[in-house]
Amino acid sequence: MAKKDYALGSYEAAALMGVHFTRPGRMFDAGVLTGRLLDPVAATKSDRSFAIFSSLSCQENFADYEIAQAGKAGRTYRPRAWLDDRPAMLKRLAAMTPKIDYDDAIGTAEAAKLLGVHISLVPRLVTQGKICGRVPWNPRHSGGSRGLIISRRSCEANRREVAAAEKAGKKRGKARYA
């Protein structure tokens, strides 16, 4: 059975690999780690983007590190300083809900475009359970990460449901954007 490939935030990816939380972004830039940048939220004036990473790529990177540390690859590396975070992260990933596939993951801005709503409504739709999404774990922020990892499939299903309700005249509130 093939392992599932889930979307992770940068801190989650770092904990899974046993590296500092700044390393996943650098590893992604260097082409060592599979990830992608999500569309920036237009309402914020920041040029910072939110990245997600492939859990399988993180696991493969850690496996390569273990092989190198065992000396089987012909060279050894300096031990990773954050390996203590890995066991807790593995437990957290096993208990993580919802589990959103890496290929299915989108950000808040893309979800808003897909749903035809303002970006401020997307987190409320997640909270209400109308679309599937989660806040990536990051203990450095008291309120969690500002970015959301959202399932594209759940957004498409919600869009179809709302369009059918609008067509039948049963949708309450304003019509969504076209």
N, C-alpha and C positions, 0 to 999 in steps of 0.2 A: 504494500500500500504506500502510495506517495505521500510525503509529508505536505501539510498545508503551508502555504506561504502567506503570512499575515503582514499587514501594514503596521509599522512601528514608528513612534516618534524618536527623536534623536537621543533622548535620555534612555529610553527603553532599549534602543539599539546598542548604546554604549554599555549599559549594564549587562546585556546579553553577551557581549564580546569581552567584557572585563577591561574596558578602556575608559579614559576620561571622557566626560560628556561632550567635549569639543571635537573629539576624534572622528565620529561618524561623518560629519560634514566635510572634514578634510579628506577622509578616505573616499568619500563620494566624488569630490573634486578630482582626486587622483585616479579615479576609475577602478578602485579596489573594491568598492562596495556598491551594490545595486540600490538605487534610490531615485527619487525624482522630486523636483520642486513643485509645490502646488501653486495655483494662481494666487497672487497677493490679493488681499481684501482691499478693494478700491476706496472704501470709506476711511481707511486709516492713511495718514500721510507718510507712513514709514515705507522705506524701500526694502525692508527685510522680508524675506520669504520664509515659508514654512516647508520643511522637507519631511518626507516619509521614507522609510527604508524597508527593504525586504527582509523578513525574519529568516528565510532560508539563506540569504547571502550572509547575514550575520553569523548564523550557525556554521556555514562553510568556512568563513574567515576564522572563527574560533577553532574549528577542527584543524585547519592549516597551521594555526599557531601551536596547537598541542603537538602536532607531528614535528614541527620545527624544534620545539622545546625538548622533545624526546631524542633529538639528534638524528632522526631518520631522514631528514631533508638535506643533511650535509652541513647545516649551519644552525646555530642557536641564536635566539633573540633575547634581549633583556626581558625579564619577567614583567608581565602587565601589572600595573599597580592597583587596579580596581577589580581584581578577580573576586574579591569578597562579595561584590554586588551580584555576581552571576547566579548563585543558588536561589537567592530571593527572587530574582527576576524570572527564573524558570518557573517557580511556583506561581508568580504573578501572571505570567503568560498562560499557564494552564487554567487559571481561574478567570482570566480576562473575558469580559462580556461587554459588548458583542465582539466577536472575532470577525474582523473585516479583512477580506482577502486583499493582498497587495494590488492585484490587477483591478479590483473593484473600488479601490479607495480614491476619494476625491476630497477637496477641501471645501471650506465654507463658501468661498466666492463662486466656485464652479457649481456647487449645489444650489446656490441662489439663482444662478443663470438657468440651470436645468429645471428648477421648480417654478421659475417666473415670479420670484418673491424678492423682497429686500433682504439684504444679508442679515439684518437684525432678527428676522423671523426664523432663520435656520436653526440657531441654538434652541429656540423654543419648540420647534417641531421635533428636535431630538429629545428634549426633556419630556414632551408629551407622548413620545413613542410613535409618532407618525412617520418618522424616518429613522433609520438605523445609523447611529453615530456614537463616537466616544471621545472623551478628552484623553490624550496620551498622558501616561503617568510621568510626573516630574516632581520629585520632592523639593526641588529648589524654589518652586512657586507655590505659595499657600493656596491659591485658588485653582491650581492646575494650569495647564498650558492654555494659551490664548487660542491656539489653533485646534480645529476639530478634525478627526478622521471620520469621514462619512461614506456610507455605502451608496455607490451610484445606482445599483439595482433598486434599492429602497426608494431613492428619489424618483426614479422612472416609474415605479409602481404607484407612488403617491401622486405623481403628475397625472397618470392615467385615471386614477380614482377621482381626483379633483375635476379633471376635464369631463368625466362622465357625470358628476354631480352638477357641474355648471350647465352642461347640455340639458340635463333633466330639470334644471331650475331648482334644485334642492340644496345648492351650496349656499352657506351663509357667508356674509361678509363681502368684501370687495372681490371683484374678478381678478385673477392673476394675470400677469403680463403675458403677452403672446410669445 
